[in-house]
Amino acid sequence: MALVLQKASLTMDAARRIAEAAVARAEQDGLNIAVAVVDQEGAPLALLRMDGVPAPIAEFALDKAYTAAVTGAKTKDFFEHIDSSPALRLGLISRSRLLVWGGGVPAGVDGQIAGGVGVSGGPEEADIACAQHALDAVLGG
């Protein structure tokens, strides 16, 4: 029986590269976004806010990344899960930092959640596309 857990975690370099890849995709798509990358426990590793993006949008990106990392689910999928259960919805509504708008994607590495990325500032589907593109570009599809 194992007595010690080993957890995967994104490195600062990987987080920086993921954030930069999200910004590059946003620029290509003509969007202004904020992107956050967190480790497996939801602690921030990288945050980029494009020029002109309001500060609250960066907070949304951080919360999306946190939610994806700690739940292990895409934020849009997490919403669908909690929306199916009134008790779960009531229990989680008062929890800070859990954000269920699309744009948060867990970062999986070797079958473990190693962190999460959150993108905010564009339409929901564009935020999702930027986040997923960034992860695929750095960690592979």
N, C-alpha and C positions, 0 to 999 in steps of 0.2 A: 504494500500500500504506500502510495506516494505521500510524503509529508510536506512537500514544497510545490507550489504552483509556479509554472513558468508561463509568463504572458508575453505575447508579441506586442511590440509597440513601434509605431512609426518613429523614424529618426527626425531630427530637426531638418536635415538636408532633404529627406523625402518630403516633409511637410512644405518646405519652401518651394520645391519643384512642383508639387501638386497645386499649391496656390498660384504659382506663376502660370501653370498650364491652364488653370481656370480663367485667369485674367486674359491670357492669349485667346482663348476660345470666345470670351465675351467681346473682346475687341473685334475679332473676326465677324461676330454676329451683330455688331453695333450696339452692344449693351454696356451699361455702367453697373457694376456689381461690387459687392464686398464678398470675400471668400475667407473662410476660417478653416483651419485644420487642427484637430485635437488628437491626443493620444487615446488609448483604449479606455481610460478612466474619465475622459472628457476634458482633460486639462489642455489649455491652448498651447499649440506649437508654432502656429503662423497665422497672421491676419493681414490681409491686404484690402484696402478700401480705395477703389479707383477715384480719381478726381471728381468732385461734385456729388459723390454719394453721401447722403446724410448719415450721421453717426448711428442712429437707431437701426439702420439697415445692417451695419456691421454687427450689432448686437444680435439681430435676427440670424445672421450667418453663424455666429458663435453658438447660438442655441440650437440651430439645426444640426450643426456638427456634433454637439454634445449629445443630442437626442439619438442621432444615428449611431454614435459610438457606444453609448451605454445600453441602448436597447438592441443593438445589432440588426436594426431594420432601417430601411429607407423611411424617411419621415412621412412620406405620402402613404406608404403601406402601414405604418404604425397608426396613422389616423384611422384607416379602414378597420384595423384590428380593434382599437378602443371604441370606435363608433358602433361596433356590433354588440357591445356590452354596457348597459346603463351603469352598472356598479363600477366597472373599470373606468368609464368616462368620469363619473363623479369622484372617484378616488384620485384620478390623475389631474383633474382640472385645477386643483390648488397647488400642484407641484410646480415650482419655478424651474425654468430652463428647459422643460419639455415643450418642444414646438413641433407641431404636426403639419405645417405647410410644406409642400414639396420643395426639395432642394438640399436635403440632408441625405447623405449616402455613407454607409459604413465602409471602412477600408479593410478588406479582408486580405490576409497574407497567410499562405499555407494553412488554410482552413480555420484560422483564428481571426477575431476582430482585433485589428491593430490600431484602430483609430476611426476617425470620421472626418468628412468634409462637408461643409455647409456653404451654399451659395445663395445670396439674396440680392434683390434689386431689379430683377427682370420678371417677366411673366413666369408663372410656376413651371411650366414645361421647359422654358429656357434655363431656369436655375437648375433643374434636374439634369438637363443635357450638359451644362457646363461642369457640374460636379462629377458626373459619370465620365465625361471626356477626360477630365483632369486625372481621375484615378486610373483610367485605362492607359493614358499616356505615360504615367510614371510607374504604375505597378503591373501593367499588362491587363488584358481583358480576361 
